Amino acid sequence: MKKFLLALVASIGLCGAAFAEEGEAVWDKAPNSQNDLTSLQNGAKLFVNYCLNCHSATYMRYNRLQSIGLTEQQIKDNLVFGSAKVGDTMKSAIDPKQAKDWFGAVPPDLTLVARSRAGHGGSGADYLYTYMRSFYRDSSRPTGWNNLVFPNVGMPNALWQLQGEREPQYEEREIHGQKEHVFTGWKQVTPGEMSSVEYDHAVGDLVNYMQWMAEPAQASRVRVGVWVIIFLLFFTLFAWRLNAAYWKDVK
C-alpha cells in the first residue's frame, strides 16, 4: 500500500515530463472561453470537488472567485468546505506535513499549471485538456489507470465516474517501412454519468477555469492593453502633425 501511495504522488500525471520528451506530439486544442462566466463557474465547481482533495491552489483565494460572477455568499455556500473561510487560499484537504510523511512528497500545487505545461504540442491549457481526456483502464498499473498523454502515469482518473471507462483503439500501419500500431480512437467500455460530448464540455470548463486561475488579471490586462494601443496610435498621429506644424516654416 505504501509503495502504491508513493508511486501515486511521485509520478503524478500533471508533471508531464514523459510526454514532454516526445517533441512531435500535438495536443487537442482546448476551448478558450475566458469571457464565459458560466464556463468559469462550472470549472471552479469541478476543480473544488475533484481536484482540491489532493492538490492545492495556494496562490488563489476563494474570494477572488467574485471576479467570475460569484457572490461571497455563493462561494461560502457552494465552494468552501470544512473550516476554511472565504478569504483563505485554496488549500487541499491533505495536510502538507502528513502528506509528506505518508507519501514521501506533497501533491503539486495547481495554481499555475495551465501556464507551466506549455510545450511543443501546444499551450498548457491544450495539455490539460488532452490529458484529462486520455485516461484508460490498465490492470498492470498500481492505480488501475494509464494515460496516452503521460504513459505509466501514477495518477488515477479522478473524473472516471463522469467519463466512464474507455479503451484506446489501434490500427497496424506501415510507416517508413516498419509496421506500427497507430492510435485511431476510443471505444467506450462502460458508460459514465455524462456522454462523451458532455464530458469534453465539462473538461473544457475545468481547463478554462484553471487557465483563468493561472492569471486572473488576464482579461483586464488585455482590455487595458487595447486602450493603451489606441492612445499611442492617436498620440503618434497628434505628435506627427504637431511636428509638421513646428517645422513648416523651416527651410
Residue pairs with C-beta under 8 A, 6 or more apart in sequence:
3 142
4 142
4 143
5 102
5 103
6 103
6 104
6 105
7 142
7 154
8 103
8 142
8 143
8 154
8 155
8 156
9 99
9 103
9 104
9 105
9 106
9 107
9 154
10 103
10 104
10 105
10 154
11 152
11 153
11 154
11 155
12 107
12 108
12 153
12 154
12 155
13 131
13 147
13 149
13 150
13 153
13 154
13 155
14 108
14 110
14 113
14 117
14 128
14 131
14 155
15 108
16 117
16 119
16 127
16 131
16 149
16 150
18 150
18 151
18 152
19 25
19 119
19 121
19 127
19 149
19 150
19 151
20 119
20 120
23 120
24 120
25 120
25 121
25 149
26 121
26 122
27 121
27 122
27 126
27 127
27 129
27 130
27 149
28 126
28 129
28 130
28 133
29 122
29 126
29 129
30 122
30 123
30 125
30 126
30 128
30 129
30 130
30 204
30 207
30 208
30 211
31 39
31 129
31 204
31 207
31 208
32 125
32 208
32 211
33 39
33 40
33 204
33 208
34 40
34 208
34 211
34 212
34 218
34 219
35 219
36 208
37 68
37 69
39 204
39 205
39 208
39 209
40 68
40 69
40 205
40 208
40 209
40 212
41 68
41 69
41 70
42 202
42 205
42 209
43 205
43 206
43 207
43 208
43 209
43 210
43 212
44 65
44 68
44 70
44 79
44 209
45 78
45 79
46 159
46 202
46 205
46 206
46 209
47 57
47 206
47 209
47 210
47 213
48 79
48 81
48 90
50 158
50 159
50 206
51 110
51 158
51 206
52 90
52 92
52 93
53 92
53 93
53 94
54 92
54 93
54 94
54 107
55 92
55 107
55 108
55 109
55 110
56 89
56 90
56 91
56 92
56 107
56 109
56 110
56 111
57 89
57 90
57 109
57 110
57 111
57 213
58 89
58 90
58 91
58 109
58 111
59 89
59 109
59 111
59 112
60 89
60 90
60 111
60 213
60 216
61 87
61 88
61 89
61 90
62 75
62 79
62 80
62 84
62 85
62 86
62 87
62 88
62 89
62 90
63 72
63 75
63 86
63 87
64 216
65 75
65 79
66 72
66 75
67 216
68 209
68 212
70 79
72 86
75 86
76 86
80 86
80 88
81 93
82 93
84 91
90 111
92 107
94 106
94 107
96 106
99 105
99 106
99 107
100 106
110 210
110 213
111 213
111 214
112 214
113 124
113 128
113 210
113 214
114 123
114 124
114 125
114 128
114 207
114 210
114 211
114 213
114 214
115 124
115 214
115 215
116 124
117 123
117 124
117 127
117 128
118 124
118 127
119 127
121 127
121 130
124 211
124 214
125 207
125 208
125 210
125 211
127 149
128 206
128 207
128 210
129 203
129 204
129 207
130 149
131 147
131 149
131 150
132 159
132 203
132 206
132 207
133 163
133 199
133 200
133 203
134 147
134 148
134 149
135 145
135 146
135 147
135 156
135 157
135 160
135 163
135 166
136 145
136 146
136 147
136 148
136 165
136 166
136 167
136 168
136 186
137 144
137 145
137 146
137 165
137 166
137 167
137 189
138 144
138 145
138 146
140 146
141 152
141 153
142 154
143 154
143 155
143 156
144 156
145 153
145 155
145 156
145 157
145 160
146 152
146 153
147 153
147 155
148 168
148 183
157 163
159 199
159 202
159 203
160 192
161 192
161 193
162 192
162 193
162 194
162 199
162 202
163 192
163 194
163 199
164 188
164 189
164 190
164 191
164 192
164 193
165 188
165 189
165 190
165 192
166 186
166 187
166 188
166 189
167 186
167 187
167 189
168 183
168 185
168 186
168 187
169 183
169 184
169 185
169 186
169 187
170 181
170 182
170 183
170 184
171 181
171 182
171 184
172 179
172 180
172 181
172 182
173 179
173 180
173 182
174 180
175 182
188 196
192 199
194 202
212 218
215 221
